[in-house]
Amino acid sequence: QVQLVESGGGLVQAGGSLRLSCAASGSIFEIKTMSWYRQGPGKQRELVAMDINDRSRSPNYSDSVKGRFTISTDIAKNTVHLQMNSLKPEDTAVYYCSANIRSLISVGYKTADYWGQGTQVTVSS
């Protein structure tokens, strides 16, 4: 099994910063991508940032966070971080870590998307 555990959410004033972290554990053979999604009140879950385990490719960001958020991945430690600066009230959401991971199972390998439990980020105006 593979588990993702997030940390670092909380309450911050507009203009402030937060850093989210996510650690993957379990029978991990290869991490293909690590991403952050968010779901605001009454909204659908949306992709915030994605980092691909390929040095030739740059991370992808949603237009709403480009220039303010930075995703960084430490593949050796199976962790991903999201540095969020210049936070706005509209960034208020539950933030989820997700990873596409190839894991070792009893009959070979399995590639699947895994999700963390989510961490609340609230930005006050």
PyMOL CGO cylinders between C-alpha atoms (Angstrom):
from pymol import cmd
from pymol.cgo import CYLINDER

trace = [
    CYLINDER, 0.00, 0.00, 0.00, 0.96, 3.60, -0.53, 0.3, 1, 1, 1, 1, 1, 1,
    CYLINDER, 0.96, 3.60, -0.53, 0.01, 6.45, 1.77, 0.3, 1, 1, 1, 1, 1, 1,
    CYLINDER, 0.01, 6.45, 1.77, 0.29, 10.21, 1.39, 0.3, 1, 1, 1, 1, 1, 1,
    CYLINDER, 0.29, 10.21, 1.39, 0.27, 12.44, 4.45, 0.3, 1, 1, 1, 1, 1, 1,
    CYLINDER, 0.27, 12.44, 4.45, 0.01, 16.22, 4.21, 0.3, 1, 1, 1, 1, 1, 1,
    CYLINDER, 0.01, 16.22, 4.21, 0.96, 18.86, 6.75, 0.3, 1, 1, 1, 1, 1, 1,
    CYLINDER, 0.96, 18.86, 6.75, 1.34, 22.61, 6.99, 0.3, 1, 1, 1, 1, 1, 1,
    CYLINDER, 1.34, 22.61, 6.99, -2.14, 24.01, 6.51, 0.3, 1, 1, 1, 1, 1, 1,
    CYLINDER, -2.14, 24.01, 6.51, -3.63, 26.70, 8.71, 0.3, 1, 1, 1, 1, 1, 1,
    CYLINDER, -3.63, 26.70, 8.71, -5.00, 30.21, 8.98, 0.3, 1, 1, 1, 1, 1, 1,
    CYLINDER, -5.00, 30.21, 8.98, -3.10, 33.14, 7.50, 0.3, 1, 1, 1, 1, 1, 1,
    CYLINDER, -3.10, 33.14, 7.50, -3.86, 36.74, 6.63, 0.3, 1, 1, 1, 1, 1, 1,
    CYLINDER, -3.86, 36.74, 6.63, -4.03, 37.91, 3.04, 0.3, 1, 1, 1, 1, 1, 1,
    CYLINDER, -4.03, 37.91, 3.04, -0.56, 38.58, 1.72, 0.3, 1, 1, 1, 1, 1, 1,
    CYLINDER, -0.56, 38.58, 1.72, 0.98, 35.99, 3.99, 0.3, 1, 1, 1, 1, 1, 1,
    CYLINDER, 0.98, 35.99, 3.99, 2.70, 32.71, 3.23, 0.3, 1, 1, 1, 1, 1, 1,
    CYLINDER, 2.70, 32.71, 3.23, 2.29, 29.03, 4.04, 0.3, 1, 1, 1, 1, 1, 1,
    CYLINDER, 2.29, 29.03, 4.04, 4.28, 25.96, 3.15, 0.3, 1, 1, 1, 1, 1, 1,
    CYLINDER, 4.28, 25.96, 3.15, 2.53, 22.64, 2.65, 0.3, 1, 1, 1, 1, 1, 1,
    CYLINDER, 2.53, 22.64, 2.65, 4.35, 19.33, 2.76, 0.3, 1, 1, 1, 1, 1, 1,
    CYLINDER, 4.35, 19.33, 2.76, 3.39, 15.84, 1.69, 0.3, 1, 1, 1, 1, 1, 1,
    CYLINDER, 3.39, 15.84, 1.69, 5.23, 12.61, 2.33, 0.3, 1, 1, 1, 1, 1, 1,
    CYLINDER, 5.23, 12.61, 2.33, 4.60, 9.38, 0.47, 0.3, 1, 1, 1, 1, 1, 1,
    CYLINDER, 4.60, 9.38, 0.47, 5.33, 6.04, 2.08, 0.3, 1, 1, 1, 1, 1, 1,
    CYLINDER, 5.33, 6.04, 2.08, 4.83, 2.36, 1.37, 0.3, 1, 1, 1, 1, 1, 1,
    CYLINDER, 4.83, 2.36, 1.37, 6.00, -0.04, -1.32, 0.3, 1, 1, 1, 1, 1, 1,
    CYLINDER, 6.00, -0.04, -1.32, 7.07, 2.70, -3.73, 0.3, 1, 1, 1, 1, 1, 1,
    CYLINDER, 7.07, 2.70, -3.73, 9.01, 1.64, -6.79, 0.3, 1, 1, 1, 1, 1, 1,
    CYLINDER, 9.01, 1.64, -6.79, 8.80, 4.86, -8.78, 0.3, 1, 1, 1, 1, 1, 1,
    CYLINDER, 8.80, 4.86, -8.78, 7.07, 8.20, -8.34, 0.3, 1, 1, 1, 1, 1, 1,
    CYLINDER, 7.07, 8.20, -8.34, 6.00, 9.51, -11.74, 0.3, 1, 1, 1, 1, 1, 1,
    CYLINDER, 6.00, 9.51, -11.74, 4.29, 12.76, -10.71, 0.3, 1, 1, 1, 1, 1, 1,
    CYLINDER, 4.29, 12.76, -10.71, 3.50, 14.64, -7.53, 0.3, 1, 1, 1, 1, 1, 1,
    CYLINDER, 3.50, 14.64, -7.53, 0.79, 17.27, -7.50, 0.3, 1, 1, 1, 1, 1, 1,
    CYLINDER, 0.79, 17.27, -7.50, -1.28, 19.58, -5.38, 0.3, 1, 1, 1, 1, 1, 1,
    CYLINDER, -1.28, 19.58, -5.38, -5.01, 20.04, -5.88, 0.3, 1, 1, 1, 1, 1, 1,
    CYLINDER, -5.01, 20.04, -5.88, -7.46, 22.17, -3.98, 0.3, 1, 1, 1, 1, 1, 1,
    CYLINDER, -7.46, 22.17, -3.98, -11.20, 22.32, -3.44, 0.3, 1, 1, 1, 1, 1, 1,
    CYLINDER, -11.20, 22.32, -3.44, -12.74, 25.57, -2.28, 0.3, 1, 1, 1, 1, 1, 1,
    CYLINDER, -12.74, 25.57, -2.28, -16.19, 25.91, -0.69, 0.3, 1, 1, 1, 1, 1, 1,
    CYLINDER, -16.19, 25.91, -0.69, -18.82, 25.03, -3.26, 0.3, 1, 1, 1, 1, 1, 1,
    CYLINDER, -18.82, 25.03, -3.26, -16.22, 24.48, -5.96, 0.3, 1, 1, 1, 1, 1, 1,
    CYLINDER, -16.22, 24.48, -5.96, -14.86, 21.51, -7.86, 0.3, 1, 1, 1, 1, 1, 1,
    CYLINDER, -14.86, 21.51, -7.86, -11.42, 20.15, -7.10, 0.3, 1, 1, 1, 1, 1, 1,
    CYLINDER, -11.42, 20.15, -7.10, -8.82, 21.82, -9.30, 0.3, 1, 1, 1, 1, 1, 1,
    CYLINDER, -8.82, 21.82, -9.30, -5.18, 21.22, -10.11, 0.3, 1, 1, 1, 1, 1, 1,
    CYLINDER, -5.18, 21.22, -10.11, -2.88, 23.78, -8.51, 0.3, 1, 1, 1, 1, 1, 1,
    CYLINDER, -2.88, 23.78, -8.51, 0.58, 22.51, -9.42, 0.3, 1, 1, 1, 1, 1, 1,
    CYLINDER, 0.58, 22.51, -9.42, 2.17, 19.38, -10.81, 0.3, 1, 1, 1, 1, 1, 1,
    CYLINDER, 2.17, 19.38, -10.81, 5.79, 18.27, -10.81, 0.3, 1, 1, 1, 1, 1, 1,
    CYLINDER, 5.79, 18.27, -10.81, 6.86, 15.49, -13.14, 0.3, 1, 1, 1, 1, 1, 1,
    CYLINDER, 6.86, 15.49, -13.14, 9.77, 13.21, -12.30, 0.3, 1, 1, 1, 1, 1, 1,
    CYLINDER, 9.77, 13.21, -12.30, 11.63, 14.22, -15.42, 0.3, 1, 1, 1, 1, 1, 1,
    CYLINDER, 11.63, 14.22, -15.42, 14.45, 16.75, -15.27, 0.3, 1, 1, 1, 1, 1, 1,
    CYLINDER, 14.45, 16.75, -15.27, 13.70, 17.91, -18.80, 0.3, 1, 1, 1, 1, 1, 1,
    CYLINDER, 13.70, 17.91, -18.80, 10.22, 19.09, -17.85, 0.3, 1, 1, 1, 1, 1, 1,
    CYLINDER, 10.22, 19.09, -17.85, 9.26, 22.07, -15.71, 0.3, 1, 1, 1, 1, 1, 1,
    CYLINDER, 9.26, 22.07, -15.71, 6.43, 22.06, -13.20, 0.3, 1, 1, 1, 1, 1, 1,
    CYLINDER, 6.43, 22.06, -13.20, 2.97, 23.11, -14.31, 0.3, 1, 1, 1, 1, 1, 1,
    CYLINDER, 2.97, 23.11, -14.31, 0.86, 25.66, -12.46, 0.3, 1, 1, 1, 1, 1, 1,
    CYLINDER, 0.86, 25.66, -12.46, -2.70, 26.85, -12.74, 0.3, 1, 1, 1, 1, 1, 1,
    CYLINDER, -2.70, 26.85, -12.74, -2.98, 30.42, -13.98, 0.3, 1, 1, 1, 1, 1, 1,
    CYLINDER, -2.98, 30.42, -13.98, -4.50, 31.51, -10.67, 0.3, 1, 1, 1, 1, 1, 1,
    CYLINDER, -4.50, 31.51, -10.67, -1.34, 30.65, -8.68, 0.3, 1, 1, 1, 1, 1, 1,
    CYLINDER, -1.34, 30.65, -8.68, 1.41, 31.16, -11.24, 0.3, 1, 1, 1, 1, 1, 1,
    CYLINDER, 1.41, 31.16, -11.24, 4.09, 33.45, -9.85, 0.3, 1, 1, 1, 1, 1, 1,
    CYLINDER, 4.09, 33.45, -9.85, 2.87, 33.05, -6.26, 0.3, 1, 1, 1, 1, 1, 1,
    CYLINDER, 2.87, 33.05, -6.26, 3.13, 29.31, -5.57, 0.3, 1, 1, 1, 1, 1, 1,
    CYLINDER, 3.13, 29.31, -5.57, 6.14, 27.05, -6.03, 0.3, 1, 1, 1, 1, 1, 1,
    CYLINDER, 6.14, 27.05, -6.03, 6.09, 23.25, -6.06, 0.3, 1, 1, 1, 1, 1, 1,
    CYLINDER, 6.09, 23.25, -6.06, 9.24, 21.38, -5.19, 0.3, 1, 1, 1, 1, 1, 1,
    CYLINDER, 9.24, 21.38, -5.19, 9.81, 17.65, -5.06, 0.3, 1, 1, 1, 1, 1, 1,
    CYLINDER, 9.81, 17.65, -5.06, 12.47, 15.62, -3.32, 0.3, 1, 1, 1, 1, 1, 1,
    CYLINDER, 12.47, 15.62, -3.32, 12.14, 12.27, -5.04, 0.3, 1, 1, 1, 1, 1, 1,
    CYLINDER, 12.14, 12.27, -5.04, 14.84, 10.70, -2.87, 0.3, 1, 1, 1, 1, 1, 1,
    CYLINDER, 14.84, 10.70, -2.87, 12.70, 11.46, 0.21, 0.3, 1, 1, 1, 1, 1, 1,
    CYLINDER, 12.70, 11.46, 0.21, 9.35, 10.86, -1.54, 0.3, 1, 1, 1, 1, 1, 1,
    CYLINDER, 9.35, 10.86, -1.54, 8.19, 14.31, -0.51, 0.3, 1, 1, 1, 1, 1, 1,
    CYLINDER, 8.19, 14.31, -0.51, 6.62, 17.30, -2.22, 0.3, 1, 1, 1, 1, 1, 1,
    CYLINDER, 6.62, 17.30, -2.22, 6.19, 20.82, -0.93, 0.3, 1, 1, 1, 1, 1, 1,
    CYLINDER, 6.19, 20.82, -0.93, 4.03, 23.73, -1.96, 0.3, 1, 1, 1, 1, 1, 1,
    CYLINDER, 4.03, 23.73, -1.96, 5.33, 27.17, -1.02, 0.3, 1, 1, 1, 1, 1, 1,
    CYLINDER, 5.33, 27.17, -1.02, 2.43, 29.59, -1.15, 0.3, 1, 1, 1, 1, 1, 1,
    CYLINDER, 2.43, 29.59, -1.15, 3.21, 33.31, -1.11, 0.3, 1, 1, 1, 1, 1, 1,
    CYLINDER, 3.21, 33.31, -1.11, 1.05, 36.41, -1.48, 0.3, 1, 1, 1, 1, 1, 1,
    CYLINDER, 1.05, 36.41, -1.48, -1.98, 34.42, -0.41, 0.3, 1, 1, 1, 1, 1, 1,
    CYLINDER, -1.98, 34.42, -0.41, -5.43, 35.71, -1.25, 0.3, 1, 1, 1, 1, 1, 1,
    CYLINDER, -5.43, 35.71, -1.25, -8.82, 34.95, 0.33, 0.3, 1, 1, 1, 1, 1, 1,
    CYLINDER, -8.82, 34.95, 0.33, -9.76, 33.08, -2.85, 0.3, 1, 1, 1, 1, 1, 1,
    CYLINDER, -9.76, 33.08, -2.85, -6.94, 30.62, -2.11, 0.3, 1, 1, 1, 1, 1, 1,
    CYLINDER, -6.94, 30.62, -2.11, -9.01, 29.34, 0.82, 0.3, 1, 1, 1, 1, 1, 1,
    CYLINDER, -9.01, 29.34, 0.82, -9.58, 25.64, 0.23, 0.3, 1, 1, 1, 1, 1, 1,
    CYLINDER, -9.58, 25.64, 0.23, -8.75, 22.13, 1.30, 0.3, 1, 1, 1, 1, 1, 1,
    CYLINDER, -8.75, 22.13, 1.30, -5.45, 21.27, -0.35, 0.3, 1, 1, 1, 1, 1, 1,
    CYLINDER, -5.45, 21.27, -0.35, -4.79, 17.70, -1.41, 0.3, 1, 1, 1, 1, 1, 1,
    CYLINDER, -4.79, 17.70, -1.41, -1.53, 16.04, -2.29, 0.3, 1, 1, 1, 1, 1, 1,
    CYLINDER, -1.53, 16.04, -2.29, -1.69, 13.52, -5.12, 0.3, 1, 1, 1, 1, 1, 1,
    CYLINDER, -1.69, 13.52, -5.12, 0.91, 11.28, -6.67, 0.3, 1, 1, 1, 1, 1, 1,
    CYLINDER, 0.91, 11.28, -6.67, 1.06, 8.85, -9.56, 0.3, 1, 1, 1, 1, 1, 1,
    CYLINDER, 1.06, 8.85, -9.56, 3.13, 6.02, -8.21, 0.3, 1, 1, 1, 1, 1, 1,
    CYLINDER, 3.13, 6.02, -8.21, 4.32, 2.69, -9.46, 0.3, 1, 1, 1, 1, 1, 1,
    CYLINDER, 4.32, 2.69, -9.46, 4.34, 0.37, -6.49, 0.3, 1, 1, 1, 1, 1, 1,
    CYLINDER, 4.34, 0.37, -6.49, 5.55, -3.13, -5.87, 0.3, 1, 1, 1, 1, 1, 1,
    CYLINDER, 5.55, -3.13, -5.87, 2.79, -5.66, -5.20, 0.3, 1, 1, 1, 1, 1, 1,
    CYLINDER, 2.79, -5.66, -5.20, 2.78, -9.39, -4.67, 0.3, 1, 1, 1, 1, 1, 1,
    CYLINDER, 2.78, -9.39, -4.67, 2.21, -10.21, -8.35, 0.3, 1, 1, 1, 1, 1, 1,
    CYLINDER, 2.21, -10.21, -8.35, 4.40, -7.52, -9.86, 0.3, 1, 1, 1, 1, 1, 1,
    CYLINDER, 4.40, -7.52, -9.86, 3.85, -3.79, -10.17, 0.3, 1, 1, 1, 1, 1, 1,
    CYLINDER, 3.85, -3.79, -10.17, 0.86, -1.47, -10.03, 0.3, 1, 1, 1, 1, 1, 1,
    CYLINDER, 0.86, -1.47, -10.03, 0.62, 2.14, -11.19, 0.3, 1, 1, 1, 1, 1, 1,
    CYLINDER, 0.62, 2.14, -11.19, -2.11, 4.24, -9.65, 0.3, 1, 1, 1, 1, 1, 1,
    CYLINDER, -2.11, 4.24, -9.65, -3.03, 7.71, -8.39, 0.3, 1, 1, 1, 1, 1, 1,
    CYLINDER, -3.03, 7.71, -8.39, -2.93, 8.16, -4.64, 0.3, 1, 1, 1, 1, 1, 1,
    CYLINDER, -2.93, 8.16, -4.64, -4.37, 10.96, -2.53, 0.3, 1, 1, 1, 1, 1, 1,
    CYLINDER, -4.37, 10.96, -2.53, -3.72, 12.45, 0.85, 0.3, 1, 1, 1, 1, 1, 1,
    CYLINDER, -3.72, 12.45, 0.85, -6.44, 13.27, 3.35, 0.3, 1, 1, 1, 1, 1, 1,
    CYLINDER, -6.44, 13.27, 3.35, -6.31, 17.00, 2.68, 0.3, 1, 1, 1, 1, 1, 1,
    CYLINDER, -6.31, 17.00, 2.68, -5.23, 19.98, 4.74, 0.3, 1, 1, 1, 1, 1, 1,
    CYLINDER, -5.23, 19.98, 4.74, -7.26, 23.15, 5.27, 0.3, 1, 1, 1, 1, 1, 1,
    CYLINDER, -7.26, 23.15, 5.27, -5.84, 26.50, 4.20, 0.3, 1, 1, 1, 1, 1, 1,
    CYLINDER, -5.84, 26.50, 4.20, -7.82, 29.57, 5.22, 0.3, 1, 1, 1, 1, 1, 1,
    CYLINDER, -7.82, 29.57, 5.22, -6.82, 33.06, 4.11, 0.3, 1, 1, 1, 1, 1, 1,
    CYLINDER, -6.82, 33.06, 4.11, -8.52, 35.92, 5.92, 0.3, 1, 1, 1, 1, 1, 1,
    CYLINDER, -8.52, 35.92, 5.92, -9.00, 39.34, 4.35, 0.3, 1, 1, 1, 1, 1, 1,
]
cmd.load_cgo(trace, "trace")
